[in-house]
Amino acid sequence: MKHVLVTGGNGQLGTELKRYAWPEGWAVTAIDIDEARPARYRGDHGDGRGRP
């Protein structure tokens, strides 16, 4: 199985790639870039305040 990783999965390109009928043996994983970044870089420290 071959995999395609798309960061920015909620953008225009990511949305279209998720809709595409991939051939057998191919799979797409589309994530939004914020999902890929650790909380310390997003400013989400778990207290609901974000960065100071």
C-alpha distance matrix in Angstrom:
0.0 3.8 6.5 10.1 12.9 16.1 19.3 22.1 20.2 23.6 24.9 25.1 22.0 19.8 21.3 20.6 17.0 16.6 18.5 16.6 15.0 11.5 10.5 8.4 4.7 5.7 7.2 10.5 12.5 16.1 18.8 22.5 23.6 26.2 23.7 22.3 25.8 27.7 30.8 33.1 32.0 32.1 35.6 34.7 36.5 36.6 40.2 39.7 41.6 39.0 40.4 44.1
3.8 0.0 3.8 6.9 10.1 13.2 16.5 19.4 17.8 21.4 22.3 22.4 19.1 17.2 19.2 18.4 14.6 14.9 17.1 15.0 14.2 10.5 10.2 9.5 6.1 4.8 6.3 8.6 10.8 14.1 16.9 20.3 21.2 24.1 21.9 20.3 23.7 26.0 29.1 31.3 29.9 30.0 33.6 33.1 35.1 35.5 39.0 38.4 40.1 37.2 38.4 42.1
6.5 3.8 0.0 3.8 6.4 9.7 12.9 15.8 14.3 17.9 18.9 19.5 16.3 14.1 16.3 16.0 12.2 12.3 15.1 13.7 13.7 10.4 11.4 11.3 8.6 5.8 4.8 5.7 7.2 10.4 13.1 16.5 17.4 20.3 18.2 16.6 20.1 22.5 25.6 27.9 26.4 26.4 30.0 29.4 31.6 31.9 35.5 34.7 36.3 33.5 34.7 38.5
10.1 6.9 3.8 0.0 3.8 6.4 9.9 12.6 11.4 15.0 15.6 16.1 12.8 10.8 13.4 13.2 9.5 10.3 13.3 12.0 13.0 10.2 12.1 13.1 11.1 7.6 6.2 4.7 6.2 8.2 11.0 14.0 14.8 18.1 16.5 15.0 18.4 21.3 24.3 26.4 24.5 24.3 28.0 27.8 30.3 30.9 34.2 33.2 34.6 31.6 32.7 36.4
12.9 10.1 6.4 3.8 0.0 3.8 6.5 9.7 9.0 12.8 13.7 14.9 12.1 9.6 12.7 13.4 10.2 10.6 14.2 13.8 15.5 13.2 15.5 16.5 14.5 11.0 8.7 6.1 5.0 6.0 7.8 10.7 11.2 14.4 12.9 11.2 14.6 17.5 20.5 22.7 20.7 20.5 24.2 24.0 26.5 27.3 30.6 29.6 30.9 27.9 28.9 32.6
16.1 13.2 9.7 6.4 3.8 0.0 3.8 6.3 5.8 9.5 10.0 11.3 8.7 6.3 9.7 10.8 8.2 9.1 12.7 12.8 15.3 13.8 16.7 18.3 17.0 13.3 10.8 7.3 6.1 4.6 6.3 8.3 9.0 12.5 11.8 10.7 13.9 17.3 19.8 22.0 19.6 19.0 22.8 22.8 25.6 26.5 29.5 28.1 29.2 26.2 27.2 30.9
19.3 16.5 12.9 9.9 6.5 3.8 0.0 3.8 5.3 8.5 9.0 11.4 9.7 7.4 10.8 12.8 11.1 11.6 15.2 15.9 18.7 17.4 20.5 22.0 20.6 16.9 14.3 10.7 8.5 6.0 5.2 5.6 5.4 9.1 9.1 8.0 10.6 14.2 16.6 18.6 16.1 15.4 19.1 19.4 22.4 23.4 26.4 24.9 25.8 22.6 23.5 27.2
22.1 19.4 15.8 12.6 9.7 6.3 3.8 0.0 3.8 5.5 5.5 8.6 7.9 6.0 8.9 11.4 10.8 11.4 14.4 15.8 19.0 18.5 21.9 23.7 22.8 19.1 16.3 12.6 10.6 7.1 6.0 4.4 5.1 8.4 9.4 9.5 11.7 15.3 17.0 19.1 16.3 14.9 18.5 18.8 22.1 23.1 25.7 23.7 24.5 21.5 22.5 26.2
20.2 17.8 14.3 11.4 9.0 5.8 5.3 3.8 0.0 3.8 5.5 8.0 7.4 4.0 6.1 9.1 8.4 8.0 11.2 12.9 16.0 15.8 19.3 21.0 20.5 16.8 13.8 10.0 8.1 4.4 4.5 4.8 7.5 10.2 9.9 10.8 13.6 16.9 18.5 21.1 18.8 17.1 20.6 20.3 23.5 23.9 26.6 24.6 25.9 23.2 24.8 28.5
23.6 21.4 17.9 15.0 12.8 9.5 8.5 5.5 3.8 0.0 3.8 6.8 8.1 5.7 5.8 9.4 10.2 9.5 11.8 14.3 17.5 18.1 21.8 23.7 23.5 19.9 16.8 13.2 11.5 7.7 7.2 5.7 8.8 10.5 10.9 12.7 15.0 18.1 18.9 21.6 19.4 17.0 20.2 19.7 23.2 23.4 25.7 23.3 24.5 22.1 23.9 27.5
24.9 22.3 18.9 15.6 13.7 10.0 9.0 5.5 5.5 3.8 0.0 3.8 5.7 5.3 6.0 8.6 10.0 10.6 12.4 14.4 18.0 18.6 22.2 24.6 24.5 20.8 18.2 14.5 13.4 9.8 9.7 8.0 9.9 12.2 13.4 14.6 16.5 19.9 20.9 23.2 20.4 18.3 21.5 21.7 25.3 25.9 28.0 25.5 26.2 23.6 25.0 28.4
25.1 22.4 19.5 16.1 14.9 11.3 11.4 8.6 8.0 6.8 3.8 0.0 3.8 5.6 5.2 6.3 8.7 10.1 10.9 12.5 16.3 17.3 20.9 23.7 24.1 20.4 18.3 14.9 14.8 11.5 12.5 11.5 13.4 15.9 17.0 17.9 20.0 23.6 24.7 26.9 24.0 22.0 25.2 25.4 29.1 29.6 31.7 29.1 29.8 27.3 28.6 31.9
22.0 19.1 16.3 12.8 12.1 8.7 9.7 7.9 7.4 8.1 5.7 3.8 0.0 3.8 5.4 5.2 6.1 8.6 10.0 10.6 14.3 14.6 18.1 20.9 21.1 17.3 15.6 12.3 12.6 9.9 11.7 11.5 13.1 16.2 16.9 17.1 19.6 23.2 24.9 27.0 24.1 22.6 26.1 26.4 29.8 30.6 33.0 30.7 31.5 28.7 29.8 33.3
19.8 17.2 14.1 10.8 9.6 6.3 7.4 6.0 4.0 5.7 5.3 5.6 3.8 0.0 3.8 5.5 5.1 6.2 8.7 10.0 13.4 13.5 17.1 19.4 19.3 15.6 13.2 9.6 9.3 6.3 8.2 8.7 10.9 13.9 13.9 14.4 17.2 20.6 22.3 24.8 22.3 20.7 24.2 24.1 27.4 27.9 30.5 28.4 29.5 26.8 28.2 31.8
21.3 19.2 16.3 13.4 12.7 9.7 10.8 8.9 6.1 5.8 6.0 5.2 5.4 3.8 0.0 3.8 5.5 5.2 6.5 8.9 12.4 13.5 17.3 19.7 20.2 16.7 14.2 11.0 11.0 8.2 10.1 10.5 13.4 15.8 15.7 16.9 19.7 23.0 24.2 27.0 24.6 22.6 25.9 25.4 28.8 28.9 31.3 28.9 30.3 27.9 29.7 33.2
20.6 18.4 16.0 13.2 13.4 10.8 12.8 11.4 9.1 9.4 8.6 6.3 5.2 5.5 3.8 0.0 3.8 5.4 5.1 6.2 10.0 11.4 15.0 17.9 18.9 15.5 13.8 11.1 12.3 10.3 13.0 13.8 16.3 19.1 18.9 19.7 22.6 26.0 27.5 30.1 27.6 25.8 29.2 28.9 32.3 32.5 35.0 32.7 33.9 31.5 33.1 36.6
17.0 14.6 12.2 9.5 10.2 8.2 11.1 10.8 8.4 10.2 10.0 8.7 6.1 5.1 5.5 3.8 0.0 3.8 5.4 5.1 8.5 8.7 12.3 15.0 15.5 11.9 10.3 7.5 9.3 8.1 11.4 13.1 15.4 18.5 17.8 18.0 21.2 24.6 26.6 29.1 26.7 25.4 28.9 28.6 31.8 32.0 34.8 32.8 34.2 31.6 33.1 36.7
16.6 14.9 12.3 10.3 10.6 9.1 11.6 11.4 8.0 9.5 10.6 10.1 8.6 6.2 5.2 5.4 3.8 0.0 3.8 5.6 8.2 8.9 12.6 14.6 15.2 11.9 9.4 6.8 7.9 7.0 10.3 12.3 15.3 17.8 16.6 17.3 20.8 23.8 25.5 28.4 26.5 24.8 28.2 27.4 30.5 30.3 33.1 31.2 32.9 30.6 32.5 36.1
18.5 17.1 15.1 13.3 14.2 12.7 15.2 14.4 11.2 11.8 12.4 10.9 10.0 8.7 6.5 5.1 5.4 3.8 0.0 3.8 6.5 8.7 12.3 14.7 16.2 13.3 11.6 9.8 11.5 10.8 13.9 15.6 18.7 21.1 20.0 21.0 24.4 27.4 29.0 31.9 29.9 28.0 31.4 30.5 33.7 33.4 36.0 33.8 35.6 33.4 35.4 39.0
16.6 15.0 13.7 12.0 13.8 12.8 15.9 15.8 12.9 14.3 14.4 12.5 10.6 10.0 8.9 6.2 5.1 5.6 3.8 0.0 3.8 5.8 9.2 12.2 13.8 11.1 10.3 9.3 12.0 12.0 15.5 17.6 20.2 23.0 22.0 22.4 25.8 28.9 30.9 33.7 31.5 30.0 33.5 32.9 36.0 35.9 38.7 36.7 38.4 36.0 37.7 41.4
15.0 14.2 13.7 13.0 15.5 15.3 18.7 19.0 16.0 17.5 18.0 16.3 14.3 13.4 12.4 10.0 8.5 8.2 6.5 3.8 0.0 3.8 6.5 9.2 11.5 9.6 9.7 10.0 13.3 14.2 17.9 20.3 23.0 25.8 24.3 24.6 28.2 31.1 33.2 36.1 34.1 32.8 36.2 35.4 38.3 38.0 41.0 39.1 41.0 38.7 40.6 44.3
11.5 10.5 10.4 10.2 13.2 13.8 17.4 18.5 15.8 18.1 18.6 17.3 14.6 13.5 13.5 11.4 8.7 8.9 8.7 5.8 3.8 0.0 3.8 6.6 8.2 6.0 6.8 7.9 11.6 13.3 17.0 19.9 22.1 25.1 23.4 23.2 26.9 29.7 32.1 34.8 33.0 32.0 35.6 34.8 37.6 37.5 40.7 39.1 40.9 38.4 40.1 43.8
10.5 10.2 11.4 12.1 15.5 16.7 20.5 21.9 19.3 21.8 22.2 20.9 18.1 17.1 17.3 15.0 12.3 12.6 12.3 9.2 6.5 3.8 0.0 3.8 6.2 5.8 8.3 10.7 14.4 16.5 20.3 23.3 25.4 28.4 26.6 26.0 29.7 32.4 35.0 37.7 35.9 35.1 38.8 38.0 40.6 40.5 43.8 42.4 44.3 41.7 43.3 47.1
8.4 9.5 11.3 13.1 16.5 18.3 22.0 23.7 21.0 23.7 24.6 23.7 20.9 19.4 19.7 17.9 15.0 14.6 14.7 12.2 9.2 6.6 3.8 0.0 3.8 5.6 8.3 11.5 14.9 17.7 21.2 24.6 26.6 29.4 27.2 26.6 30.4 32.8 35.4 38.1 36.7 36.0 39.6 38.6 41.0 40.7 44.1 42.9 45.0 42.6 44.3 48.1
4.7 6.1 8.6 11.1 14.5 17.0 20.6 22.8 20.5 23.5 24.5 24.1 21.1 19.3 20.2 18.9 15.5 15.2 16.2 13.8 11.5 8.2 6.2 3.8 0.0 3.8 6.9 10.5 13.5 16.7 20.1 23.6 25.2 28.0 25.6 24.7 28.3 30.6 33.4 36.0 34.6 34.3 37.9 37.0 39.1 39.0 42.5 41.7 43.7 41.1 42.6 46.4
5.7 4.8 5.8 7.6 11.0 13.3 16.9 19.1 16.8 19.9 20.8 20.4 17.3 15.6 16.7 15.5 11.9 11.9 13.3 11.1 9.6 6.0 5.8 5.6 3.8 0.0 3.8 6.9 10.3 13.2 16.6 20.0 21.7 24.6 22.5 21.5 25.2 27.7 30.5 33.0 31.5 31.0 34.7 33.9 36.2 36.3 39.7 38.7 40.5 37.9 39.4 43.1
7.2 6.3 4.8 6.2 8.7 10.8 14.3 16.3 13.8 16.8 18.2 18.3 15.6 13.2 14.2 13.8 10.3 9.4 11.6 10.3 9.7 6.8 8.3 8.3 6.9 3.8 0.0 3.8 6.7 9.9 13.2 16.7 18.6 21.3 19.0 18.4 22.1 24.5 27.2 29.9 28.5 27.8 31.4 30.4 32.8 32.7 36.1 35.0 37.0 34.4 36.1 39.9
10.5 8.6 5.7 4.7 6.1 7.3 10.7 12.6 10.0 13.2 14.5 14.9 12.3 9.6 11.0 11.1 7.5 6.8 9.8 9.3 10.0 7.9 10.7 11.5 10.5 6.9 3.8 0.0 3.8 6.3 9.8 13.2 15.1 17.9 15.9 15.5 19.2 21.9 24.4 27.1 25.4 24.6 28.2 27.4 30.0 30.1 33.4 32.1 33.9 31.2 32.8 36.6
12.5 10.8 7.2 6.2 5.0 6.1 8.5 10.6 8.1 11.5 13.4 14.8 12.6 9.3 11.0 12.3 9.3 7.9 11.5 12.0 13.3 11.6 14.4 14.9 13.5 10.3 6.7 3.8 0.0 3.8 6.5 10.2 12.1 14.6 12.3 12.0 15.7 18.3 20.7 23.5 22.0 21.2 24.7 23.8 26.3 26.3 29.6 28.5 30.3 27.7 29.4 33.2
16.1 14.1 10.4 8.2 6.0 4.6 6.0 7.1 4.4 7.7 9.8 11.5 9.9 6.3 8.2 10.3 8.1 7.0 10.8 12.0 14.2 13.3 16.5 17.7 16.7 13.2 9.9 6.3 3.8 0.0 3.8 6.9 9.3 11.9 10.3 10.5 14.1 17.0 19.1 21.9 20.1 18.8 22.3 21.6 24.5 24.7 27.8 26.2 27.8 25.2 26.9 30.6
18.8 16.9 13.1 11.0 7.8 6.3 5.2 6.0 4.5 7.2 9.7 12.5 11.7 8.2 10.1 13.0 11.4 10.3 13.9 15.5 17.9 17.0 20.3 21.2 20.1 16.6 13.2 9.8 6.5 3.8 0.0 3.8 6.2 8.3 6.5 7.2 10.6 13.5 15.4 18.2 16.5 15.1 18.6 17.8 20.7 21.0 24.0 22.6 24.1 21.5 23.2 26.9
22.5 20.3 16.5 14.0 10.7 8.3 5.6 4.4 4.8 5.7 8.0 11.5 11.5 8.7 10.5 13.8 13.1 12.3 15.6 17.6 20.3 19.9 23.3 24.6 23.6 20.0 16.7 13.2 10.2 6.9 3.8 0.0 3.8 5.5 5.5 7.0 9.4 12.5 13.8 16.5 14.4 12.5 15.9 15.5 18.7 19.3 22.0 20.2 21.4 18.6 20.3 24.0
23.6 21.2 17.4 14.8 11.2 9.0 5.4 5.1 7.5 8.8 9.9 13.4 13.1 10.9 13.4 16.3 15.4 15.3 18.7 20.2 23.0 22.1 25.4 26.6 25.2 21.7 18.6 15.1 12.1 9.3 6.2 3.8 0.0 3.8 5.4 5.2 6.6 10.2 11.9 14.0 11.4 10.2 13.9 14.2 17.3 18.5 21.3 19.8 20.4 17.3 18.2 21.9
26.2 24.1 20.3 18.1 14.4 12.5 9.1 8.4 10.2 10.5 12.2 15.9 16.2 13.9 15.8 19.1 18.5 17.8 21.1 23.0 25.8 25.1 28.4 29.4 28.0 24.6 21.3 17.9 14.6 11.9 8.3 5.5 3.8 0.0 3.8 5.3 5.3 8.1 8.7 11.2 9.1 7.0 10.5 10.4 13.7 14.8 17.5 15.9 16.7 13.7 15.0 18.7
23.7 21.9 18.2 16.5 12.9 11.8 9.1 9.4 9.9 10.9 13.4 17.0 16.9 13.9 15.7 18.9 17.8 16.6 20.0 22.0 24.3 23.4 26.6 27.2 25.6 22.5 19.0 15.9 12.3 10.3 6.5 5.5 5.4 3.8 0.0 3.8 5.7 7.7 8.9 12.1 10.9 9.3 12.6 11.5 14.2 14.7 17.8 16.7 18.2 15.5 17.2 21.0
22.3 20.3 16.6 15.0 11.2 10.7 8.0 9.5 10.8 12.7 14.6 17.9 17.1 14.4 16.9 19.7 18.0 17.3 21.0 22.4 24.6 23.2 26.0 26.6 24.7 21.5 18.4 15.5 12.0 10.5 7.2 7.0 5.2 5.3 3.8 0.0 3.8 6.6 9.3 11.6 10.2 9.9 13.4 13.0 15.4 16.5 19.7 19.1 20.2 17.1 18.2 21.9
25.8 23.7 20.1 18.4 14.6 13.9 10.6 11.7 13.6 15.0 16.5 20.0 19.6 17.2 19.7 22.6 21.2 20.8 24.4 25.8 28.2 26.9 29.7 30.4 28.3 25.2 22.1 19.2 15.7 14.1 10.6 9.4 6.6 5.3 5.7 3.8 0.0 3.8 6.4 8.1 6.4 6.7 10.1 10.4 12.6 14.4 17.5 17.0 17.6 14.3 14.8 18.5
27.7 26.0 22.5 21.3 17.5 17.3 14.2 15.3 16.9 18.1 19.9 23.6 23.2 20.6 23.0 26.0 24.6 23.8 27.4 28.9 31.1 29.7 32.4 32.8 30.6 27.7 24.5 21.9 18.3 17.0 13.5 12.5 10.2 8.1 7.7 6.6 3.8 0.0 3.8 5.5 5.7 6.7 9.0 8.8 10.0 11.8 15.1 15.4 16.1 13.0 13.6 17.1
30.8 29.1 25.6 24.3 20.5 19.8 16.6 17.0 18.5 18.9 20.9 24.7 24.9 22.3 24.2 27.5 26.6 25.5 29.0 30.9 33.2 32.1 35.0 35.4 33.4 30.5 27.2 24.4 20.7 19.1 15.4 13.8 11.9 8.7 8.9 9.3 6.4 3.8 0.0 3.8 5.4 5.0 6.1 5.1 6.3 8.3 11.3 11.7 12.3 9.5 10.5 14.0
33.1 31.3 27.9 26.4 22.7 22.0 18.6 19.1 21.1 21.6 23.2 26.9 27.0 24.8 27.0 30.1 29.1 28.4 31.9 33.7 36.1 34.8 37.7 38.1 36.0 33.0 29.9 27.1 23.5 21.9 18.2 16.5 14.0 11.2 12.1 11.6 8.1 5.5 3.8 0.0 3.8 5.6 5.5 6.5 6.5 9.8 12.1 12.9 12.5 9.5 9.1 12.2
32.0 29.9 26.4 24.5 20.7 19.6 16.1 16.3 18.8 19.4 20.4 24.0 24.1 22.3 24.6 27.6 26.7 26.5 29.9 31.5 34.1 33.0 35.9 36.7 34.6 31.5 28.5 25.4 22.0 20.1 16.5 14.4 11.4 9.1 10.9 10.2 6.4 5.7 5.4 3.8 0.0 3.8 5.5 7.7 9.3 12.4 14.6 14.5 13.8 10.2 9.5 12.9
32.1 30.0 26.4 24.3 20.5 19.0 15.4 14.9 17.1 17.0 18.3 22.0 22.6 20.7 22.6 25.8 25.4 24.8 28.0 30.0 32.8 32.0 35.1 36.0 34.3 31.0 27.8 24.6 21.2 18.8 15.1 12.5 10.2 7.0 9.3 9.9 6.7 6.7 5.0 5.6 3.8 0.0 3.8 5.4 8.3 10.8 12.8 11.9 11.5 7.9 8.4 12.1
35.6 33.6 30.0 28.0 24.2 22.8 19.1 18.5 20.6 20.2 21.5 25.2 26.1 24.2 25.9 29.2 28.9 28.2 31.4 33.5 36.2 35.6 38.8 39.6 37.9 34.7 31.4 28.2 24.7 22.3 18.6 15.9 13.9 10.5 12.6 13.4 10.1 9.0 6.1 5.5 5.5 3.8 0.0 3.8 5.9 9.0 10.1 9.5 8.4 4.7 4.8 8.6
34.7 33.1 29.4 27.8 24.0 22.8 19.4 18.8 20.3 19.7 21.7 25.4 26.4 24.1 25.4 28.9 28.6 27.4 30.5 32.9 35.4 34.8 38.0 38.6 37.0 33.9 30.4 27.4 23.8 21.6 17.8 15.5 14.2 10.4 11.5 13.0 10.4 8.8 5.1 6.5 7.7 5.4 3.8 0.0 3.8 5.6 7.5 6.9 7.4 4.8 7.1 10.5
36.5 35.1 31.6 30.3 26.5 25.6 22.4 22.1 23.5 23.2 25.3 29.1 29.8 27.4 28.8 32.3 31.8 30.5 33.7 36.0 38.3 37.6 40.6 41.0 39.1 36.2 32.8 30.0 26.3 24.5 20.7 18.7 17.3 13.7 14.2 15.4 12.6 10.0 6.3 6.5 9.3 8.3 5.9 3.8 0.0 3.8 5.6 7.0 7.4 6.0 7.6 10.2
36.6 35.5 31.9 30.9 27.3 26.5 23.4 23.1 23.9 23.4 25.9 29.6 30.6 27.9 28.9 32.5 32.0 30.3 33.4 35.9 38.0 37.5 40.5 40.7 39.0 36.3 32.7 30.1 26.3 24.7 21.0 19.3 18.5 14.8 14.7 16.5 14.4 11.8 8.3 9.8 12.4 10.8 9.0 5.6 3.8 0.0 3.8 5.6 7.8 7.8 10.5 12.7
40.2 39.0 35.5 34.2 30.6 29.5 26.4 25.7 26.6 25.7 28.0 31.7 33.0 30.5 31.3 35.0 34.8 33.1 36.0 38.7 41.0 40.7 43.8 44.1 42.5 39.7 36.1 33.4 29.6 27.8 24.0 22.0 21.3 17.5 17.8 19.7 17.5 15.1 11.3 12.1 14.6 12.8 10.1 7.5 5.6 3.8 0.0 3.8 5.5 7.3 9.9 11.1
39.7 38.4 34.7 33.2 29.6 28.1 24.9 23.7 24.6 23.3 25.5 29.1 30.7 28.4 28.9 32.7 32.8 31.2 33.8 36.7 39.1 39.1 42.4 42.9 41.7 38.7 35.0 32.1 28.5 26.2 22.6 20.2 19.8 15.9 16.7 19.1 17.0 15.4 11.7 12.9 14.5 11.9 9.5 6.9 7.0 5.6 3.8 0.0 3.8 5.8 9.3 10.9
41.6 40.1 36.3 34.6 30.9 29.2 25.8 24.5 25.9 24.5 26.2 29.8 31.5 29.5 30.3 33.9 34.2 32.9 35.6 38.4 41.0 40.9 44.3 45.0 43.7 40.5 37.0 33.9 30.3 27.8 24.1 21.4 20.4 16.7 18.2 20.2 17.6 16.1 12.3 12.5 13.8 11.5 8.4 7.4 7.4 7.8 5.5 3.8 0.0 3.8 6.4 7.3
39.0 37.2 33.5 31.6 27.9 26.2 22.6 21.5 23.2 22.1 23.6 27.3 28.7 26.8 27.9 31.5 31.6 30.6 33.4 36.0 38.7 38.4 41.7 42.6 41.1 37.9 34.4 31.2 27.7 25.2 21.5 18.6 17.3 13.7 15.5 17.1 14.3 13.0 9.5 9.5 10.2 7.9 4.7 4.8 6.0 7.8 7.3 5.8 3.8 0.0 3.8 6.5
40.4 38.4 34.7 32.7 28.9 27.2 23.5 22.5 24.8 23.9 25.0 28.6 29.8 28.2 29.7 33.1 33.1 32.5 35.4 37.7 40.6 40.1 43.3 44.3 42.6 39.4 36.1 32.8 29.4 26.9 23.2 20.3 18.2 15.0 17.2 18.2 14.8 13.6 10.5 9.1 9.5 8.4 4.8 7.1 7.6 10.5 9.9 9.3 6.4 3.8 0.0 3.8
44.1 42.1 38.5 36.4 32.6 30.9 27.2 26.2 28.5 27.5 28.4 31.9 33.3 31.8 33.2 36.6 36.7 36.1 39.0 41.4 44.3 43.8 47.1 48.1 46.4 43.1 39.9 36.6 33.2 30.6 26.9 24.0 21.9 18.7 21.0 21.9 18.5 17.1 14.0 12.2 12.9 12.1 8.6 10.5 10.2 12.7 11.1 10.9 7.3 6.5 3.8 0.0
